Amino acid sequence: MIHIESVSGHTSRTYWLEVKKGTWNSISSALTWCAFFIFLWFLLPAISSGETVAAGERLTLQRAIDAALKNQPSILAGIYAVRAGEARIGQAQSNYYPQINASGAYTRTSPASTTTGQTSTINAFNQYVSSVGLNQMIFDFGKTPTQVNIDKLNTESSRFDLSNIRDIVVLNVKQAYYNVLQAERNKDVAIESVKQFQQHLEQAQGFFAVGTSAKFDVTKAEVDLSNAKLNLIKAENQVRLNKVALNSAMGISGGPDYSLENNLFFVKYGLPFEEAITKAYDQRSDLLSLIKRKEAAKASIALARKGYTPVLTGSANYYYTGIGFPLDNGWNYGMNLSIPIFSGFLTTYQVAEARENYNSLNANEQSLRLDIYSQTQQGYLNLRQAEESLGTTELTVRQAKENVELATGRYRAGVGSPLEVTDALVSLNNAEVAYTQSLTDYKNAQAAIEKAIGVR
């Protein structure tokens, strides 16, 4: 039975291979299996890699968020930071357990020569020492449990930092997703604009052919059509650029061609501002992380003060020693009480440092609470502005469409000018772009509020 484990990103896969008796009887089969293992070693990390997006897939917002949470390296870095904190807890707890050490030494000694009359003697000898020792902390006046508690608080802070990283990733994906939808809508507007200017050119050419309009009308329509095509090229490129940003937000490099589910429509956000502020103070990950670090800093003050207290330890040793074999054996045990008397004011300054670190974190907490209030308030102001703009731009779009119909009808009847048609079409294009911008602003403002109050 052969066990192979592959770990990549956030996932791991375990494979068991059943090897029948006699498989390894020949060198050739052994080499074959070695080659197979090497193949699995390089292949399995690719198999167990992060979330991917298939070509032609219709991507929902939730699907994009899920992909980002599995792919973003910043999240993986946060996971490693949490694991490092858990390891520090274990390091602190190791002081509860006995410390066992084994040692051995060999020494060849040649003592200083002595002269007696005409005779000089040098008696060199070998020295052998081997021992096993045990040391156990008996009582340290709470230093170890305090350090364990500090490391636990810091690890909890790292977990909240990881949650905050995830919140930022989700916000980036939401905004990038809405920006792609905005660019796609603007591209559709540009496509429709090209069609309209193409129809206007055909009308101008027809009127010129029968002598009811001047050559200027045709030239003007051709220029307008060229400008519309140029705007379409820019709109198509903006879609590609925004998809690159979305791929980056999802942690995907060189993503395939996919489509997005259109959720760029107005749904009123109903959470009151006062309730949002309360939620933000209760569940913002970066605030909770800072609170845990402040608690750890407060415990660090107590730990620093314990530098004034003694430490009681016990020890035991069993050893062999001598200048020849067989070696003599012996043992000893005892307790040691270490009492700090004067350390050059080291403990005093350590307490002062811990206290100022706590004061700094306390000030940072107050600053962050102000930032949270400001961010939430700004989000609601942007949300209200976008909502008011939606009503205005929606009306503008309707009016612009009516204006296009009037201008086009007047031109067909021979009482309007091509400038009226051009102005009407441009106004409609701008109105539709402005309406889409207001929708995107509303969605982005809502996403920013959800991030500001720590909505998962």
N, C-alpha and C positions, 0 to 999 in steps of 0.2 A: 504494500500500500504506500503510495507516494503522495505527499501533501504539498500543494503549490498554492501560495497566497499572493494575490496581486492587489496593491493599494495605489490608488491614484485619486487626487483631489479629495472628495468627501466620501468616496465609496470604496469598498473593498470586495473582492470576490475570492472565494475559496474553491479549489478544484481538487478532487481526489481521483487518482488514477489507479486502477487495479492492474497490477503486474503479475502475470501468471508465473508459476514456478518454472524455471528453466529459461526464462527470457534472457537472462544475463550470462548464458553459458558460453557465448562466443564474443570475441572482441568486436566483430562487426555489428552485432545487435546492440552492444553497449554504446558504440559510437553513434548509432542511429538514435538511441534514446537521448544521448547527450545533445545531439543536434535538435531533437524535438523540444527538450527543455529550454534550450537557448531561444528557439522560435517562440515558445510560450512567454519567456521572460520579456521579450520585446513586444510581443503582440498584445498580451493581456492588459498592460497599462492603457493601450489605445482603446481596447474594448470597454474598459471601465472608466473611461474619461468622462468629463462633464457633459451636461445637456447640450444637444445639438438641435439645429433647426433643419428640417428636410426641405429640399428644393420643391417649390410649388405649394408649400404648406400655407394654410390660412391661419395666421398667427393672431391669437387673442391677447389682450393685455395681460391676463393672468398667466398665460403660457409664457409670455416674454419675461414676466417677473420671476416665474419659476426657473427659467433658464438662467437668468442673471444670478439668482441665489445659489445656483449650483456651479456656476462658471467663474464668478468674479474672484480674482486672486486676493483682493483685499479682504474678502470674507474668510478665505483660507488662512491668511495671516492672522486674523482675529481668533480663529480656532486654535492656531498654534500658541498664541499668547495665553489663551485660557488654559491650555494643557501645561504650559510652562508654569503658570500660577499654581496649578494642582501639584506639580512636581515640587514647588517650593514649600507647599504645605507638608508634603512627605519629608522634605529635608528638615523642617522644623520639628516634626514629630519624632524624627530619629533620635533626638536627645532623650526620649523616654526609655530607649532600649539600651542594653549593655553594649559596650564597645569591646570587641575581642580582637587581639592582635597577637600574631606570632612573629618571632624574630630569630635570627641566627647570625653568628659572627665568628670569624676566624681571624686570629692575630698572630703574626710571627714577630717575636720580640727578641732583640739583642741588647742586653743591658750595657751600660757604660763599663768599659774595661777597668780592671783594678790591677795594680802592680805591687807585688810582694817580693822585695829583693830583686832578683834577676828574672822572675817568672811572671808572665802576663796571662790571665785567664779570661775568656769571654764565654759565658754560658747562655747561648741562645735557646729559646723554648717556644713552643706553640701554645696558644690560648684558644679554647673552644667555649662558646657560649650559645645556648639555645633556650628560648623561653616562650611561654604562652601567658598572656596577661589579659585581665578583664577589668574594665573600668565602668562604673555605674554611677550616674548622677542620682543622688538620693533626694536632695531638696535644694532648689535654687530660688526660693521665695517667689515663685510664680513667673519666672522669666520665660520658661519654655511654653507654658500654656498661653501666655500673652503673645509670644511670637507666633504661635500657631494661629491664634485668633486674628492677628494682623494679616497673616498670609491668606487666611480664609476671606477676610474682608476685601483684600486687594484682588483676589481671584473672582469674587462676586462683581467687583468693579470691572474686571476684564470681560466678564460675561455681558454686562450691560454695554460695554464698549462694542462688543460684537453685535449686539442688538442694534446699536446706533449705526454701525457700518451697514447693516442690512437695511435699516430705514433709509439711509442715504442712497443705497443702490436702488431701492424701490422707487424713490423719488426721481432719480435720474432716468430710470426706465420709463416711468409714466410720462415725464416731460418729453423724452425723446420719441416715445410712441405717438403722443399728440402732435408733435412737430412733423412727423412723417405724414400723419393724416392731413394736417394743414397743407403741407407741400403737395400732396396728391390732389386735394381739392383745388388748390391754386393752378395745378396743371390742367385739371378738367376745365377750369375757367378759361385758361389760355387756349385750350383746344377749341372751345366754343367760340372764343374771340376770333380765332383764325377762320373758322367756318363763316362767321358773320361778315368779316372783312372780305372773304372770298366772294360771298354772295353780293356784297356791295360793289366789288370790282366788276363782276359779271354784269350787274345792272348798269354801271357807268359805261362799260364797253358797249352794251346794247344801245344805250341812249346816244352814245357818240356815233355808232354805226348808222343810226337813222337821222343823225343831225340835230338831235334835241338837246345835246349837252356839249360842252367844250372839251378839248383834249386835256385841259387842266383837271377835270373831274376824274379822268382815267388815271392820270399821273398821280393825283392825290390818293386815289384808292390803292394804287400799286405800292406807294410808300407806306400807307397804313397797313397793308397786308404784310409787307416785309417787317415792319416793326412788331406786328403781332406774332409772326413766326420767330423773331428774335426773342420775344418774351416767352414763347413756348419752349425754346431751347433752354433758356435760363430756368424756367419752372421745372423742366425734366431733370436738369442737373441738380436743382435744389432737392428734388426727391431722392436722388442718389446720395447727395451729401448727408441728408438727414437720416437715411438708412445706415450710412457708415457710422453716424453718431449712435444710432439705436443698437447696431451690432456691438459697438464698443461698450455701451451700457449693459448689454447682455453678456459681455465677456466672450464674444464670438469674433474670431478674426476671419476675414474672407468669407462672410456668410453667403449662403445661396440666395437665389432670387425667390422671395416669398411675398405673400400679400398680407395685408392687415385687415382685421375685422373693424369696420367703421363704427366706433362708439363716440364720435365727435358730434354729440347732440346735447341740447340743454336739458339738464336735470337739476332742479334747484337744490342747493345744499342747505339743509335745514337745521344744523346744529347752532344753537345760540352762542354768542361770543363768550358770555360769562361761563357757560358750561364747558366751552372749549378750553378756557384758561385753567379751570379746575382740573380737567383731564390732563392737560399738559404738565401741570405740577405733580400729578400723581403717577404719570406713566412715561415721561420723556426719558429715554435711555441714557442720554448723556448727563442729565441731572441726577438720575439714580446712581450712575457710576460715580459722579463727583461726591455724592452723599456717602457712598461706601468708602471712598478714598479718605474722606474727612473723618469717618469713624475709625479707619485704620490709623490715621495720623493722631487722633486723640489717644488711641491705645499705645501708639509709639511714645507718647509722653510718659505714660505709666511704665513702659518698658525701659526707657532711658533712666528713670528714677531708680529702677531696681539695680542700677550700677552701684548704688551705695550699699546694697545688701550682700551678705556673704553667700558662698556656694559650698554645699557639703557633698562630697563624692566618696565613693568607696572603690577599693582596688584589691586585686588578688593576682599573684604571679606564681607560676610553677616553672622551674628552670633547671637546666643541666649546665655545669661548667667545670672546667679543669684544664690541665696542661697535657693530659694524655687520657687514653681510653682504658677502662670505662670511666665516664665522667661522673662527677658527684652531682647529686640532685638536691634541690631545696625548694622551699616555698615561702611565701609571705602574704599577708593580707593586712588591711588596715583602712582607716578612713582619713580624709583630709578636709579640713575646714579652711577655706580661703576667705579672708576678711579684707576688703579694700580699706586702706587707711588714707592714703594720699596718692592721687594719680595725676597731679599737675592740673587740677580743675577739669579733667577730661569729661567726667560725668556731668558736671555743671553745664559745660558748653553743649553737651549732647542733649540735655534736657531743654536748654534754650533753643537749640536748632529744631527739635521736635515741636516745641510750642509755636515757633514762628511758622513752621510748615503747616501746622493746623490753622493758624490765623490766616495764612495765605489761601488755603483751600476754602475756608469759611467765606473770605471775601470773593473768591471765584464763584462760589455757589450763589451769592447774592447778585453778582454780575450776570451769571447765566440766567437767573430767574428774570432779571430785567430784559435780557435778550429774548427769552422765550415770550414774554409779554409783548415785546416790540414785534417779533416775527409773526406772532399770531394776529396782532392788530393790523400789521401791514398786509397779511394774507386776506383778512376780511375786507380791508379797504380796496385791495385789488379785485377781490371777488365782487364787491358792490359796483365798482367802476365797470368791470367787464359785463355784469348783468345789465346795467343801465345802457352800456354801449350796444348790447345785443338788440335791445328794443329799437334804438335809433338806427342802427345799421340795417336791421331787417326792414324797417320802413323805407330806408334809402334804396334798398335793392328793389322793392316794389315800384317806387317812383322812377327809378332808373330804367326799369323794364318798360314802363308806360312811355317814358320819354323816347326810348329806342323805337317803339312802335309808331309814335307820332312822327319822329324825324324821318323814319324810313317811309312812312306813308306820304309825307309831304314831298319827299324826294321822288317817289314813284309818280306822284301827281304832277311833278314838274314845277312845284312852287317852293321847294326847299333846296338847300345847298348841300354839297358833300361835307362841308365843315360841320353842319348840324348833325349829320349822321355820325361822323367821326367822334365828335364831342360826346354824343349820346352813348356810343359803344364804349368809349374809354371810361365814361362815368359809370356805366354798368359794371365794367370789369373791376374798377376800383371799389365799387360798393360791395361786390361779392367777395373780393379779397378782404375788405375791412370786416365784413360779417364773419368770415372764417377766422380772421385774427381775433375777434372778440370771443368766439367760441373757444379757441385755443387758449386765450388768456384766462377764461373762466375755468377751464379744466386744469390748467397749470396752477392757478391760484388755489383751487380746491386741493390739488396734490400737495402744494406747499403748506397749507393749513394742516392737512393730515400728518405731514412730517413734523410740523411744529408742535402738535399736540401728542405725537407718539402713537398714532393709529397704526396698528399692524395690518 
